[in-house]
Amino acid sequence: MWKPIALLCVSNLFMTIAWYGHLKFKSHALWLVILVSWAIAFFEYCLLVPANRIGSNYFTVTELKVMQEVITLLVFAAFSAWYFKETFKWNHLVGFLCLVAAVFFVFKK
């Protein structure tokens, strides 16, 4: 049951790097950063597809999607703090708590 969650975490790290990592390389040609981003995203898909395939044995598709969104925000928050030196503010926490509440309600039987 933990394997799909771990795969989702790692795949999200690749996707976050693909989507936002290039922002520190604005002087590079757009076609180049698109190509590099797509190359990074390939590895994200190589992890995401098995995560969803394996995860569907334990979770509903809705549960998988909600987990994916929360993991995405956790990974993004950590990445933006580390890579871009952005600070985590109180309103970010409130928004995140709303998403945690969404997870609670989606998983509530």
Rosetta constraint file for C-alpha pairs under 8 A:
AtomPair CA 1 CA 5 HARMONIC 7.46 0.50
AtomPair CA 1 CA 55 HARMONIC 7.09 0.50
AtomPair CA 1 CA 58 HARMONIC 6.41 0.50
AtomPair CA 2 CA 6 HARMONIC 6.19 0.50
AtomPair CA 3 CA 7 HARMONIC 6.16 0.50
AtomPair CA 3 CA 51 HARMONIC 7.40 0.50
AtomPair CA 3 CA 54 HARMONIC 7.88 0.50
AtomPair CA 3 CA 55 HARMONIC 7.95 0.50
AtomPair CA 4 CA 8 HARMONIC 6.04 0.50
AtomPair CA 4 CA 50 HARMONIC 7.51 0.50
AtomPair CA 4 CA 51 HARMONIC 4.28 0.50
AtomPair CA 4 CA 52 HARMONIC 6.76 0.50
AtomPair CA 4 CA 54 HARMONIC 6.02 0.50
AtomPair CA 4 CA 55 HARMONIC 5.11 0.50
AtomPair CA 5 CA 9 HARMONIC 6.26 0.50
AtomPair CA 5 CA 51 HARMONIC 7.08 0.50
AtomPair CA 5 CA 55 HARMONIC 7.69 0.50
AtomPair CA 6 CA 10 HARMONIC 6.38 0.50
AtomPair CA 7 CA 11 HARMONIC 5.96 0.50
AtomPair CA 7 CA 47 HARMONIC 5.75 0.50
AtomPair CA 7 CA 48 HARMONIC 6.62 0.50
AtomPair CA 7 CA 50 HARMONIC 7.76 0.50
AtomPair CA 7 CA 51 HARMONIC 5.37 0.50
AtomPair CA 8 CA 12 HARMONIC 5.99 0.50
AtomPair CA 8 CA 47 HARMONIC 7.07 0.50
AtomPair CA 8 CA 48 HARMONIC 5.94 0.50
AtomPair CA 8 CA 51 HARMONIC 5.94 0.50
AtomPair CA 8 CA 68 HARMONIC 6.64 0.50
AtomPair CA 8 CA 71 HARMONIC 7.32 0.50
AtomPair CA 9 CA 13 HARMONIC 6.42 0.50
AtomPair CA 9 CA 71 HARMONIC 6.19 0.50
AtomPair CA 9 CA 72 HARMONIC 7.66 0.50
AtomPair CA 9 CA 75 HARMONIC 7.31 0.50
AtomPair CA 10 CA 14 HARMONIC 6.57 0.50
AtomPair CA 10 CA 44 HARMONIC 7.71 0.50
AtomPair CA 10 CA 47 HARMONIC 7.38 0.50
AtomPair CA 11 CA 15 HARMONIC 6.29 0.50
AtomPair CA 11 CA 43 HARMONIC 7.31 0.50
AtomPair CA 11 CA 44 HARMONIC 4.40 0.50
AtomPair CA 11 CA 45 HARMONIC 7.07 0.50
AtomPair CA 11 CA 46 HARMONIC 7.93 0.50
AtomPair CA 11 CA 47 HARMONIC 5.34 0.50
AtomPair CA 11 CA 48 HARMONIC 5.64 0.50
AtomPair CA 12 CA 16 HARMONIC 5.94 0.50
AtomPair CA 12 CA 44 HARMONIC 6.80 0.50
AtomPair CA 12 CA 71 HARMONIC 7.25 0.50
AtomPair CA 12 CA 72 HARMONIC 5.81 0.50
AtomPair CA 12 CA 75 HARMONIC 6.68 0.50
AtomPair CA 13 CA 17 HARMONIC 6.24 0.50
AtomPair CA 13 CA 44 HARMONIC 7.88 0.50
AtomPair CA 13 CA 75 HARMONIC 6.22 0.50
AtomPair CA 13 CA 76 HARMONIC 7.86 0.50
AtomPair CA 14 CA 18 HARMONIC 6.14 0.50
AtomPair CA 14 CA 40 HARMONIC 6.24 0.50
AtomPair CA 14 CA 41 HARMONIC 6.38 0.50
AtomPair CA 14 CA 43 HARMONIC 6.87 0.50
AtomPair CA 14 CA 44 HARMONIC 5.25 0.50
AtomPair CA 15 CA 19 HARMONIC 6.00 0.50
AtomPair CA 15 CA 40 HARMONIC 7.18 0.50
AtomPair CA 15 CA 41 HARMONIC 5.61 0.50
AtomPair CA 15 CA 44 HARMONIC 5.73 0.50
AtomPair CA 16 CA 20 HARMONIC 5.84 0.50
AtomPair CA 16 CA 21 HARMONIC 7.21 0.50
AtomPair CA 16 CA 72 HARMONIC 7.91 0.50
AtomPair CA 16 CA 75 HARMONIC 7.50 0.50
AtomPair CA 16 CA 76 HARMONIC 6.38 0.50
AtomPair CA 16 CA 79 HARMONIC 7.67 0.50
AtomPair CA 17 CA 21 HARMONIC 4.57 0.50
AtomPair CA 17 CA 22 HARMONIC 7.67 0.50
AtomPair CA 17 CA 37 HARMONIC 7.81 0.50
AtomPair CA 17 CA 40 HARMONIC 7.56 0.50
AtomPair CA 18 CA 22 HARMONIC 7.16 0.50
AtomPair CA 18 CA 36 HARMONIC 7.60 0.50
AtomPair CA 18 CA 37 HARMONIC 4.40 0.50
AtomPair CA 18 CA 38 HARMONIC 7.00 0.50
AtomPair CA 18 CA 40 HARMONIC 5.57 0.50
AtomPair CA 18 CA 41 HARMONIC 5.86 0.50
AtomPair CA 19 CA 37 HARMONIC 6.71 0.50
AtomPair CA 21 CA 25 HARMONIC 7.98 0.50
AtomPair CA 22 CA 26 HARMONIC 7.07 0.50
AtomPair CA 22 CA 33 HARMONIC 6.17 0.50
AtomPair CA 22 CA 37 HARMONIC 7.54 0.50
AtomPair CA 25 CA 33 HARMONIC 7.96 0.50
AtomPair CA 28 CA 32 HARMONIC 6.90 0.50
AtomPair CA 28 CA 33 HARMONIC 6.98 0.50
AtomPair CA 29 CA 33 HARMONIC 6.62 0.50
AtomPair CA 30 CA 34 HARMONIC 6.12 0.50
AtomPair CA 31 CA 35 HARMONIC 6.16 0.50
AtomPair CA 32 CA 36 HARMONIC 6.19 0.50
AtomPair CA 33 CA 37 HARMONIC 5.86 0.50
AtomPair CA 34 CA 38 HARMONIC 6.10 0.50
AtomPair CA 35 CA 39 HARMONIC 6.22 0.50
AtomPair CA 36 CA 40 HARMONIC 6.28 0.50
AtomPair CA 37 CA 41 HARMONIC 6.05 0.50
AtomPair CA 38 CA 42 HARMONIC 6.19 0.50
AtomPair CA 39 CA 43 HARMONIC 7.29 0.50
AtomPair CA 40 CA 44 HARMONIC 6.80 0.50
AtomPair CA 41 CA 45 HARMONIC 6.32 0.50
AtomPair CA 42 CA 46 HARMONIC 6.32 0.50
AtomPair CA 43 CA 47 HARMONIC 6.46 0.50
AtomPair CA 44 CA 48 HARMONIC 5.93 0.50
AtomPair CA 45 CA 49 HARMONIC 5.80 0.50
AtomPair CA 46 CA 50 HARMONIC 7.08 0.50
AtomPair CA 47 CA 51 HARMONIC 6.13 0.50
AtomPair CA 48 CA 52 HARMONIC 6.20 0.50
AtomPair CA 49 CA 53 HARMONIC 6.10 0.50
AtomPair CA 50 CA 54 HARMONIC 5.82 0.50
AtomPair CA 50 CA 55 HARMONIC 7.97 0.50
AtomPair CA 51 CA 55 HARMONIC 5.63 0.50
AtomPair CA 52 CA 56 HARMONIC 5.86 0.50
AtomPair CA 52 CA 64 HARMONIC 7.03 0.50
AtomPair CA 53 CA 57 HARMONIC 7.39 0.50
AtomPair CA 54 CA 58 HARMONIC 7.64 0.50
AtomPair CA 55 CA 59 HARMONIC 5.82 0.50
AtomPair CA 55 CA 64 HARMONIC 7.00 0.50
AtomPair CA 56 CA 60 HARMONIC 6.02 0.50
AtomPair CA 56 CA 61 HARMONIC 6.58 0.50
AtomPair CA 56 CA 64 HARMONIC 7.51 0.50
AtomPair CA 59 CA 63 HARMONIC 5.81 0.50
AtomPair CA 59 CA 64 HARMONIC 6.17 0.50
AtomPair CA 60 CA 64 HARMONIC 6.24 0.50
AtomPair CA 61 CA 65 HARMONIC 6.19 0.50
AtomPair CA 62 CA 66 HARMONIC 6.21 0.50
AtomPair CA 62 CA 106 HARMONIC 7.52 0.50
AtomPair CA 63 CA 67 HARMONIC 6.10 0.50
AtomPair CA 63 CA 103 HARMONIC 7.77 0.50
AtomPair CA 63 CA 106 HARMONIC 6.47 0.50
AtomPair CA 63 CA 107 HARMONIC 6.61 0.50
AtomPair CA 64 CA 68 HARMONIC 6.06 0.50
AtomPair CA 65 CA 69 HARMONIC 6.30 0.50
AtomPair CA 66 CA 70 HARMONIC 6.38 0.50
AtomPair CA 66 CA 102 HARMONIC 7.79 0.50
AtomPair CA 66 CA 103 HARMONIC 6.21 0.50
AtomPair CA 66 CA 106 HARMONIC 7.64 0.50
AtomPair CA 67 CA 71 HARMONIC 6.03 0.50
AtomPair CA 67 CA 103 HARMONIC 7.14 0.50
AtomPair CA 68 CA 72 HARMONIC 5.96 0.50
AtomPair CA 69 CA 73 HARMONIC 6.32 0.50
AtomPair CA 70 CA 74 HARMONIC 6.24 0.50
AtomPair CA 70 CA 99 HARMONIC 6.81 0.50
AtomPair CA 70 CA 100 HARMONIC 7.38 0.50
AtomPair CA 71 CA 75 HARMONIC 6.03 0.50
AtomPair CA 72 CA 76 HARMONIC 5.94 0.50
AtomPair CA 73 CA 77 HARMONIC 5.90 0.50
AtomPair CA 73 CA 96 HARMONIC 7.84 0.50
AtomPair CA 74 CA 78 HARMONIC 6.28 0.50
AtomPair CA 75 CA 79 HARMONIC 5.98 0.50
AtomPair CA 76 CA 80 HARMONIC 5.87 0.50
AtomPair CA 77 CA 81 HARMONIC 6.16 0.50
AtomPair CA 77 CA 88 HARMONIC 7.47 0.50
AtomPair CA 78 CA 82 HARMONIC 6.14 0.50
AtomPair CA 79 CA 83 HARMONIC 5.56 0.50
AtomPair CA 79 CA 84 HARMONIC 7.48 0.50
AtomPair CA 80 CA 84 HARMONIC 4.96 0.50
AtomPair CA 80 CA 85 HARMONIC 6.32 0.50
AtomPair CA 80 CA 86 HARMONIC 5.72 0.50
AtomPair CA 81 CA 85 HARMONIC 4.56 0.50
AtomPair CA 81 CA 86 HARMONIC 4.60 0.50
AtomPair CA 81 CA 87 HARMONIC 5.96 0.50
AtomPair CA 81 CA 88 HARMONIC 7.30 0.50
AtomPair CA 82 CA 86 HARMONIC 7.54 0.50
AtomPair CA 88 CA 92 HARMONIC 6.40 0.50
AtomPair CA 88 CA 93 HARMONIC 7.55 0.50
AtomPair CA 89 CA 93 HARMONIC 6.62 0.50
AtomPair CA 90 CA 94 HARMONIC 6.37 0.50
AtomPair CA 91 CA 95 HARMONIC 6.16 0.50
AtomPair CA 92 CA 96 HARMONIC 6.10 0.50
AtomPair CA 93 CA 97 HARMONIC 6.11 0.50
AtomPair CA 94 CA 98 HARMONIC 6.36 0.50
AtomPair CA 95 CA 99 HARMONIC 6.58 0.50
AtomPair CA 96 CA 100 HARMONIC 6.32 0.50
AtomPair CA 97 CA 101 HARMONIC 6.20 0.50
AtomPair CA 98 CA 102 HARMONIC 6.34 0.50
AtomPair CA 99 CA 103 HARMONIC 6.35 0.50
AtomPair CA 100 CA 104 HARMONIC 6.30 0.50
AtomPair CA 101 CA 105 HARMONIC 6.33 0.50
AtomPair CA 102 CA 106 HARMONIC 6.12 0.50
AtomPair CA 103 CA 107 HARMONIC 6.11 0.50
AtomPair CA 104 CA 108 HARMONIC 5.99 0.50
